[in-house]
Amino acid sequence: MDQEVPGSRPGGGTTLSFMRYSSAFTAAVRRSRGDASDGSFEGKMMTRVEFEIAAAPPPRLDKALGRDVPEDASLSRSRLAKLITDGAVQVDGQVVTDPRFRVAQGAQVIVTVAFAQESHIGGEEIPLDVIFEDDDLIVVNKPSGMVVHPAPGTPGGTLVNALIHHCGESLSGVGGMKRPGIVHRIDKETTGLLVAAKTDRAHHHLAKQFAAHTVARRYLAVCYGVPDQNDPRLRGIKGTSFDPGNILKIQTMLGRHRTDRQRQAVSFTNGRHAVTRSRILMPLGNPQCAALIECWLETGRTHQIRVHMAHCGHSLIGDPVYGGRRKLSPKAVGEAGVAAVAEFPRQALHAATLGFEHPVSGDFLEFEAPLPADMTDLLRTLGAEV
C-alpha cells in the first residue's frame, strides 16, 4: 500500500526497537464489580479508568477522551464513542451519553469498561509461523490453503481460530470481544505476512495506517511473460504506463464482475480506484517467457495484483481464476518446466515484506518472509538460481 520506489521505507529507515510503553498519565485504573452509576454493568467484571482532561481539550467529548485516555487502557476513539453512547462514561460524576458533549479542562472522567467477552469464534490448535509477537500485536507468515477469517463456507480452520488459541489470555479485547483485530487480509492460497492486533488501541492505530497507505507491503510473484517497458503491446493497454526504472504502473478501477460475483474486474467507469506497481526481478526461460516480479500497492483492493497483472497480459502462474490456460514452450523451459507450470496448484504470489509503525512505541518495524518452498521449486525448475 505504499508508493515508494523499491528500496525506500516510510519514516526513513527500519528501527527494530521493541521497548515497552510506560504510561505518562497520572490515572488510576482499578477493577471492580458492578459499580456503574446507571446499573447497566451490574454483576459484570469491569475495569474503571479514571483520568483528568488536560489543557485545551478538543470540542467534542469523544475526541477529548481519545486524546487523554491513558495508553495502557487500550481504548480506541471508536470504542470510546460506543462506551459514551452506552452510558459508560461519567464526567464530573454525571453520566454523559452524547459524544458531542463539550468537556472542559480539569474535568474528572471515569470510563467503565466491561471485561472483554469470549468470542463466539472458537480457538483451534493450528500451527503458526510467528515472526514477531508482543503485548500489542502479532505478525505471522500465513501458509497457502489457510483462510484468514471464518465465513459461512469456512467456519473453522482459519487464521483467526489459530490466533485465538495461540494468544489465549494475552488478547485484551478488540471491540469488547476477546479476538484478534484483523486489519488486512491475503487470499486463501496466497502465502506471506499478516499483522493482527491484540488490543483495541493497536487495532485502531494499525487500521489508520492501512487506510492512510503508509504501510509498506511488497509481494513476490511469478507471472507469464516479461512485463518490460520495451514491449510496445504494454503501452497500448489502457491504464498501463511505466515509471522511471522500468517500473510498470497499472491504474484502473476495480469492482465486482457483472456475472461472476466471486471475481473482480477492471473498469474505467465504476468501482474503486486501484494502483499497482511492479518491477522485474528475474526473467525466466530461454527465450524469456516468464518472470519473477516484485509488486507493491498504492491501494489495497480484493485480488488487486492478480486482476491487474491479468489485465496487462501477465497473469500469475497457477492462478485458477485470472490465469487462463497458457502453456510455456518446452524449448524455453524444458518439459519439466512446462509440467511444473501446468501443475502449480495456486497463484504464485507471496506477501514477502511488511512494514508499519508500532502502535505503542512508535518505532517503524519491518519484517520479511522468504519465498515458500513451492515457489522456490517452481523458480528452480524454470532455470532460476535461488
Secondary structure, DSSP 8 states (H G I E B T S, - for coil): -----TT--GGGS-----------S--EEEEEES--TTSTTTT-EEEEEEEE--SS--SSHHHHHHHHS-GGG---HHHHHHHHHTT-EEETTEE---TT----TT-EEEEEEE--EE-SS--------EEEE-SSEEEEEE-TT--SS-BTTB-SSSHHHHHHHHHGGG--BBTTEES-EE-----TT-EEEEEEESBHHHHHHHHHHHHTT-SEEEEEEEEES---TT-HHHHTSTTEEEETTTEEEEEEEEEE-SS-TTSEEEESSSSEEEEEEEEEEEEETTTT-EEEEEEEESS--TTHHHHHHHHTT--BTT-TTTS-S----HHHHHHHHHHHHHH--S--EEEEEEEEE-TTT--EEEEE----HHHHHHHHHTT---
